[in-house]
Amino acid sequence: MIDLTDLMKLQVSASLLNRLAEEDKSPSIVVGLKAVRTRAVAAAGPPLGAVKMSVSGMKKQFHKASQLLNERLMGAEGTKLDEDFLKMEKTVAVMNVLLGELMSRTTELLQPNPAYRAKLSMLSTVSRIRGQARTVGYPQTEGMLGKCMLLHGQELGPGSEFGGALMDVGGALQKIGQAKDVLDVSIKQTFIDPLQRLQQSDMKQIKYQLKKVNGQRLDFDYKKRRRGKVSTESVRLAWDKFMTSKELAERSMFILLDSDVDLIGPLAALVAALLDFHRNAQRMLLDLQSDLQARLTAASNKPARQFRSEKIRVGADPSSTVGFYHQLSAAAPRSSGEESSVTTSSPDSFISNFADCKLLLNQPCCRAIYSFTSKRDDELDFSEGEVIILTGQVDGDWYEGMLGERSGLLPVSYVEVLVPLPL
């Protein structure tokens, strides 16, 4: 049972702590304020005869708050912890902040869109509540761009060179997006999860132990300050509890800091996963570049298409659709029933020899950017746009090459190298 005097003391302590908390937001003040508020509310709530709680425990919290107020407001000096302990405590605090930042920034690296991250987090929570496995993954930007290219490339059709190139690039980007999904899973399992387990187990335990050390120190300092009114045995017992909690916290911090080499493993796994992803992406992009260059070369080597018109016999009936176009294109009106001819464009369909050009690019070659007429027997004639196989280089001005069954020298300034000669 608590008496009115203790209740008044609690209310005064709460008022002082409220005033102090406005100036100093340290965790110890917040903890003391919450403890005093809890005790005061619990004591003032039901009738005094119905209150059943540990008076000694409540008084202990009041003593701690009183000691904290004396240190903060009155300048009372508390028990000083040794330098090694304070240094370890500071290092552990840095590591705790570091772990949170690493996990947050790594997630931002893998999933840069905050809106999608929030959506995935909500879906994950709902799935966990329902007991279902999450099936929705983060939409990779490479995969979204690849899907767009594939869709429009298919709409352009196989007769379009640009449409075919779009489909090639879209397929490669979708593969890169799939590789990034694998990267996400790998980094989460090998880097983020170990850091999260460390933060939620060892770091959490050390944080609790440090909080307990601070509480035991305040209790000891209060009893030491009131040595004349508190028994020596009580002071000694408070000292023993303080030293025991300090030793436990110190040992936990030492073990954590001494085993920080174990954190190099997850860091190495992160680098390995990133390196593997970028290697795969580079290989895919190099293959894509080769395919696009071959497609470009094949398109530049195909003969120029000539506009060809076809004559279509149509009647002069104004009510028909064909007659409508005829009237728009006719040079002059015709008499009724007279037949006329109009021209409609019909481009020749051309299928480029893409496979042969791709084989050609597997060896050193160049494309002519200007036509060249030989002036000597050992020089090679060629026309603009032709692809020439390179067999060697005489000096900085002349290559040796083959064009069909012919071979000879060709000027360097007249060609663009597609596949360079080996060094």
Contacts in CASP RR format, 6 or more apart in sequence:
PFRMAT RR
TARGET T0000
AUTHOR 0000-0000-0000
METHOD contacts of the structure
MODEL  1
MIDLTDLMKLQVSASLLNRLAEEDKSPSIVVGLKAVRTRAVAAAGPPLGA
VKMSVSGMKKQFHKASQLLNERLMGAEGTKLDEDFLKMEKTVAVMNVLLG
ELMSRTTELLQPNPAYRAKLSMLSTVSRIRGQARTVGYPQTEGMLGKCML
LHGQELGPGSEFGGALMDVGGALQKIGQAKDVLDVSIKQTFIDPLQRLQQ
SDMKQIKYQLKKVNGQRLDFDYKKRRRGKVSTESVRLAWDKFMTSKELAE
RSMFILLDSDVDLIGPLAALVAALLDFHRNAQRMLLDLQSDLQARLTAAS
NKPARQFRSEKIRVGADPSSTVGFYHQLSAAAPRSSGEESSVTTSSPDSF
ISNFADCKLLLNQPCCRAIYSFTSKRDDELDFSEGEVIILTGQVDGDWYE
GMLGERSGLLPVSYVEVLVPLPL
1 48 0 8 1.000
1 49 0 8 1.000
1 51 0 8 1.000
1 52 0 8 1.000
1 55 0 8 1.000
2 43 0 8 1.000
2 48 0 8 1.000
2 51 0 8 1.000
2 53 0 8 1.000
2 55 0 8 1.000
2 58 0 8 1.000
6 43 0 8 1.000
6 55 0 8 1.000
6 58 0 8 1.000
6 59 0 8 1.000
6 62 0 8 1.000
7 40 0 8 1.000
7 43 0 8 1.000
7 44 0 8 1.000
9 62 0 8 1.000
10 36 0 8 1.000
10 39 0 8 1.000
10 40 0 8 1.000
10 43 0 8 1.000
10 58 0 8 1.000
10 62 0 8 1.000
11 40 0 8 1.000
13 36 0 8 1.000
13 62 0 8 1.000
13 65 0 8 1.000
13 66 0 8 1.000
13 69 0 8 1.000
14 33 0 8 1.000
14 36 0 8 1.000
14 37 0 8 1.000
14 40 0 8 1.000
16 69 0 8 1.000
16 73 0 8 1.000
17 29 0 8 1.000
17 32 0 8 1.000
17 33 0 8 1.000
17 36 0 8 1.000
17 65 0 8 1.000
17 69 0 8 1.000
18 33 0 8 1.000
20 29 0 8 1.000
20 69 0 8 1.000
20 72 0 8 1.000
20 73 0 8 1.000
21 29 0 8 1.000
21 30 0 8 1.000
21 33 0 8 1.000
24 72 0 8 1.000
27 211 0 8 1.000
28 68 0 8 1.000
28 214 0 8 1.000
28 215 0 8 1.000
28 218 0 8 1.000
29 68 0 8 1.000
29 72 0 8 1.000
31 211 0 8 1.000
32 61 0 8 1.000
32 64 0 8 1.000
32 65 0 8 1.000
32 68 0 8 1.000
33 65 0 8 1.000
35 61 0 8 1.000
35 64 0 8 1.000
35 65 0 8 1.000
36 61 0 8 1.000
36 62 0 8 1.000
36 65 0 8 1.000
39 58 0 8 1.000
39 61 0 8 1.000
39 62 0 8 1.000
42 51 0 8 1.000
42 53 0 8 1.000
43 51 0 8 1.000
43 53 0 8 1.000
43 58 0 8 1.000
60 219 0 8 1.000
63 218 0 8 1.000
63 219 0 8 1.000
63 222 0 8 1.000
63 223 0 8 1.000
64 215 0 8 1.000
64 218 0 8 1.000
64 219 0 8 1.000
64 222 0 8 1.000
66 222 0 8 1.000
67 76 0 8 1.000
67 78 0 8 1.000
67 218 0 8 1.000
67 219 0 8 1.000
67 221 0 8 1.000
67 222 0 8 1.000
67 225 0 8 1.000
68 218 0 8 1.000
70 76 0 8 1.000
70 225 0 8 1.000
71 77 0 8 1.000
71 78 0 8 1.000
71 221 0 8 1.000
76 221 0 8 1.000
76 225 0 8 1.000
78 217 0 8 1.000
78 221 0 8 1.000
79 217 0 8 1.000
79 220 0 8 1.000
79 221 0 8 1.000
79 224 0 8 1.000
79 242 0 8 1.000
81 89 0 8 1.000
81 217 0 8 1.000
81 246 0 8 1.000
84 250 0 8 1.000
85 246 0 8 1.000
85 250 0 8 1.000
88 250 0 8 1.000
88 253 0 8 1.000
88 254 0 8 1.000
88 257 0 8 1.000
89 210 0 8 1.000
89 253 0 8 1.000
91 253 0 8 1.000
91 257 0 8 1.000
92 203 0 8 1.000
92 206 0 8 1.000
92 210 0 8 1.000
92 253 0 8 1.000
92 256 0 8 1.000
92 257 0 8 1.000
95 203 0 8 1.000
95 256 0 8 1.000
95 257 0 8 1.000
95 260 0 8 1.000
96 199 0 8 1.000
96 203 0 8 1.000
96 207 0 8 1.000
99 195 0 8 1.000
99 198 0 8 1.000
99 199 0 8 1.000
99 203 0 8 1.000
100 195 0 8 1.000
100 199 0 8 1.000
102 195 0 8 1.000
103 192 0 8 1.000
103 195 0 8 1.000
103 196 0 8 1.000
103 199 0 8 1.000
106 187 0 8 1.000
106 191 0 8 1.000
106 192 0 8 1.000
106 270 0 8 1.000
107 117 0 8 1.000
107 192 0 8 1.000
110 138 0 8 1.000
110 180 0 8 1.000
110 183 0 8 1.000
110 184 0 8 1.000
110 187 0 8 1.000
110 188 0 8 1.000
111 117 0 8 1.000
111 120 0 8 1.000
111 138 0 8 1.000
111 184 0 8 1.000
113 138 0 8 1.000
116 138 0 8 1.000
116 139 0 8 1.000
117 138 0 8 1.000
120 134 0 8 1.000
120 136 0 8 1.000
120 137 0 8 1.000
120 138 0 8 1.000
123 134 0 8 1.000
123 136 0 8 1.000
124 134 0 8 1.000
127 133 0 8 1.000
127 134 0 8 1.000
128 134 0 8 1.000
137 181 0 8 1.000
138 181 0 8 1.000
138 184 0 8 1.000
140 176 0 8 1.000
140 177 0 8 1.000
140 180 0 8 1.000
140 181 0 8 1.000
142 173 0 8 1.000
142 174 0 8 1.000
142 176 0 8 1.000
142 177 0 8 1.000
142 180 0 8 1.000
143 173 0 8 1.000
143 174 0 8 1.000
143 176 0 8 1.000
143 177 0 8 1.000
143 178 0 8 1.000
145 170 0 8 1.000
145 173 0 8 1.000
146 169 0 8 1.000
146 170 0 8 1.000
146 171 0 8 1.000
146 173 0 8 1.000
146 174 0 8 1.000
147 170 0 8 1.000
147 174 0 8 1.000
149 166 0 8 1.000
149 167 0 8 1.000
149 169 0 8 1.000
149 170 0 8 1.000
149 171 0 8 1.000
149 173 0 8 1.000
150 166 0 8 1.000
150 167 0 8 1.000
150 170 0 8 1.000
150 171 0 8 1.000
150 174 0 8 1.000
152 163 0 8 1.000
152 166 0 8 1.000
153 160 0 8 1.000
153 162 0 8 1.000
153 163 0 8 1.000
153 164 0 8 1.000
153 166 0 8 1.000
153 167 0 8 1.000
154 167 0 8 1.000
156 162 0 8 1.000
156 163 0 8 1.000
156 164 0 8 1.000
156 166 0 8 1.000
157 163 0 8 1.000
157 164 0 8 1.000
158 164 0 8 1.000
159 349 0 8 1.000
159 351 0 8 1.000
161 295 0 8 1.000
161 299 0 8 1.000
161 352 0 8 1.000
164 295 0 8 1.000
165 292 0 8 1.000
165 295 0 8 1.000
168 288 0 8 1.000
168 291 0 8 1.000
168 292 0 8 1.000
168 295 0 8 1.000
169 288 0 8 1.000
169 292 0 8 1.000
172 284 0 8 1.000
172 285 0 8 1.000
172 287 0 8 1.000
172 288 0 8 1.000
175 284 0 8 1.000
176 280 0 8 1.000
176 281 0 8 1.000
176 284 0 8 1.000
176 285 0 8 1.000
179 277 0 8 1.000
179 280 0 8 1.000
179 281 0 8 1.000
179 284 0 8 1.000
180 277 0 8 1.000
182 277 0 8 1.000
183 273 0 8 1.000
183 274 0 8 1.000
183 276 0 8 1.000
183 277 0 8 1.000
186 269 0 8 1.000
186 273 0 8 1.000
187 269 0 8 1.000
187 270 0 8 1.000
187 273 0 8 1.000
187 274 0 8 1.000
190 266 0 8 1.000
190 269 0 8 1.000
190 270 0 8 1.000
190 273 0 8 1.000
191 266 0 8 1.000
191 267 0 8 1.000
191 269 0 8 1.000
191 270 0 8 1.000
191 273 0 8 1.000
194 263 0 8 1.000
194 266 0 8 1.000
195 263 0 8 1.000
195 266 0 8 1.000
198 263 0 8 1.000
202 252 0 8 1.000
202 256 0 8 1.000
203 256 0 8 1.000
205 252 0 8 1.000
206 249 0 8 1.000
206 252 0 8 1.000
206 253 0 8 1.000
206 256 0 8 1.000
209 245 0 8 1.000
209 248 0 8 1.000
209 249 0 8 1.000
209 252 0 8 1.000
210 249 0 8 1.000
212 245 0 8 1.000
212 249 0 8 1.000
213 242 0 8 1.000
213 245 0 8 1.000
213 246 0 8 1.000
213 249 0 8 1.000
216 238 0 8 1.000
216 241 0 8 1.000
216 242 0 8 1.000
216 245 0 8 1.000
216 246 0 8 1.000
217 242 0 8 1.000
219 238 0 8 1.000
219 241 0 8 1.000
219 242 0 8 1.000
220 235 0 8 1.000
220 238 0 8 1.000
220 239 0 8 1.000
220 241 0 8 1.000
220 242 0 8 1.000
223 230 0 8 1.000
223 234 0 8 1.000
223 235 0 8 1.000
223 238 0 8 1.000
224 235 0 8 1.000
224 238 0 8 1.000
227 235 0 8 1.000
290 358 0 8 1.000
290 361 0 8 1.000
291 358 0 8 1.000
293 361 0 8 1.000
293 418 0 8 1.000
294 354 0 8 1.000
294 357 0 8 1.000
294 358 0 8 1.000
294 360 0 8 1.000
294 361 0 8 1.000
295 352 0 8 1.000
295 354 0 8 1.000
295 357 0 8 1.000
297 357 0 8 1.000
297 360 0 8 1.000
297 361 0 8 1.000
297 367 0 8 1.000
297 387 0 8 1.000
297 418 0 8 1.000
298 352 0 8 1.000
298 353 0 8 1.000
298 354 0 8 1.000
298 356 0 8 1.000
298 357 0 8 1.000
298 358 0 8 1.000
299 352 0 8 1.000
300 367 0 8 1.000
300 385 0 8 1.000
301 357 0 8 1.000
301 367 0 8 1.000
301 385 0 8 1.000
301 386 0 8 1.000
301 387 0 8 1.000
302 350 0 8 1.000
302 352 0 8 1.000
302 353 0 8 1.000
305 347 0 8 1.000
305 348 0 8 1.000
305 350 0 8 1.000
306 348 0 8 1.000
307 345 0 8 1.000
307 347 0 8 1.000
308 345 0 8 1.000
308 346 0 8 1.000
308 347 0 8 1.000
308 348 0 8 1.000
309 343 0 8 1.000
309 344 0 8 1.000
309 345 0 8 1.000
309 346 0 8 1.000
310 343 0 8 1.000
310 344 0 8 1.000
310 346 0 8 1.000
311 341 0 8 1.000
311 342 0 8 1.000
311 343 0 8 1.000
312 341 0 8 1.000
312 342 0 8 1.000
312 343 0 8 1.000
312 344 0 8 1.000
313 339 0 8 1.000
313 341 0 8 1.000
314 322 0 8 1.000
314 323 0 8 1.000
314 326 0 8 1.000
314 339 0 8 1.000
314 340 0 8 1.000
314 341 0 8 1.000
314 342 0 8 1.000
315 322 0 8 1.000
315 323 0 8 1.000
315 326 0 8 1.000
315 337 0 8 1.000
315 339 0 8 1.000
315 340 0 8 1.000
316 323 0 8 1.000
316 326 0 8 1.000
316 334 0 8 1.000
316 335 0 8 1.000
316 336 0 8 1.000
316 337 0 8 1.000
316 338 0 8 1.000
316 339 0 8 1.000
316 340 0 8 1.000
317 323 0 8 1.000
318 324 0 8 1.000
318 327 0 8 1.000
325 342 0 8 1.000
326 340 0 8 1.000
326 342 0 8 1.000
329 342 0 8 1.000
329 343 0 8 1.000
330 340 0 8 1.000
330 342 0 8 1.000
334 340 0 8 1.000
357 387 0 8 1.000
360 387 0 8 1.000
360 389 0 8 1.000
361 418 0 8 1.000
361 419 0 8 1.000
362 419 0 8 1.000
363 389 0 8 1.000
363 419 0 8 1.000
364 389 0 8 1.000
364 390 0 8 1.000
364 391 0 8 1.000
364 392 0 8 1.000
364 417 0 8 1.000
364 419 0 8 1.000
364 420 0 8 1.000
364 421 0 8 1.000
364 422 0 8 1.000
365 387 0 8 1.000
365 388 0 8 1.000
365 389 0 8 1.000
365 390 0 8 1.000
365 417 0 8 1.000
365 418 0 8 1.000
365 419 0 8 1.000
366 387 0 8 1.000
366 388 0 8 1.000
366 390 0 8 1.000
366 399 0 8 1.000
366 415 0 8 1.000
366 416 0 8 1.000
366 417 0 8 1.000
366 418 0 8 1.000
367 385 0 8 1.000
367 386 0 8 1.000
367 387 0 8 1.000
367 388 0 8 1.000
367 415 0 8 1.000
367 416 0 8 1.000
367 418 0 8 1.000
368 382 0 8 1.000
368 383 0 8 1.000
368 384 0 8 1.000
368 385 0 8 1.000
368 386 0 8 1.000
368 387 0 8 1.000
368 388 0 8 1.000
368 414 0 8 1.000
368 415 0 8 1.000
368 416 0 8 1.000
369 384 0 8 1.000
369 385 0 8 1.000
369 414 0 8 1.000
369 415 0 8 1.000
369 416 0 8 1.000
370 384 0 8 1.000
370 414 0 8 1.000
371 382 0 8 1.000
371 383 0 8 1.000
371 384 0 8 1.000
372 379 0 8 1.000
372 380 0 8 1.000
372 381 0 8 1.000
372 382 0 8 1.000
372 410 0 8 1.000
372 411 0 8 1.000
372 414 0 8 1.000
373 381 0 8 1.000
374 380 0 8 1.000
374 381 0 8 1.000
376 409 0 8 1.000
378 408 0 8 1.000
378 409 0 8 1.000
379 408 0 8 1.000
379 409 0 8 1.000
379 410 0 8 1.000
380 388 0 8 1.000
380 401 0 8 1.000
380 403 0 8 1.000
380 406 0 8 1.000
380 407 0 8 1.000
380 408 0 8 1.000
380 409 0 8 1.000
380 410 0 8 1.000
381 406 0 8 1.000
382 388 0 8 1.000
382 403 0 8 1.000
382 410 0 8 1.000
382 414 0 8 1.000
386 403 0 8 1.000
387 418 0 8 1.000
388 401 0 8 1.000
388 402 0 8 1.000
388 403 0 8 1.000
388 410 0 8 1.000
388 415 0 8 1.000
389 401 0 8 1.000
389 402 0 8 1.000
389 403 0 8 1.000
390 399 0 8 1.000
390 400 0 8 1.000
390 401 0 8 1.000
390 417 0 8 1.000
390 419 0 8 1.000
390 421 0 8 1.000
391 400 0 8 1.000
391 401 0 8 1.000
391 402 0 8 1.000
391 407 0 8 1.000
392 399 0 8 1.000
392 400 0 8 1.000
392 401 0 8 1.000
392 421 0 8 1.000
393 399 0 8 1.000
393 400 0 8 1.000
393 412 0 8 1.000
393 421 0 8 1.000
394 400 0 8 1.000
394 409 0 8 1.000
396 412 0 8 1.000
397 411 0 8 1.000
397 412 0 8 1.000
397 413 0 8 1.000
398 409 0 8 1.000
398 410 0 8 1.000
398 411 0 8 1.000
398 412 0 8 1.000
399 409 0 8 1.000
399 410 0 8 1.000
399 411 0 8 1.000
399 412 0 8 1.000
399 415 0 8 1.000
400 407 0 8 1.000
400 408 0 8 1.000
400 409 0 8 1.000
400 410 0 8 1.000
401 407 0 8 1.000
401 408 0 8 1.000
401 409 0 8 1.000
401 410 0 8 1.000
402 408 0 8 1.000
END
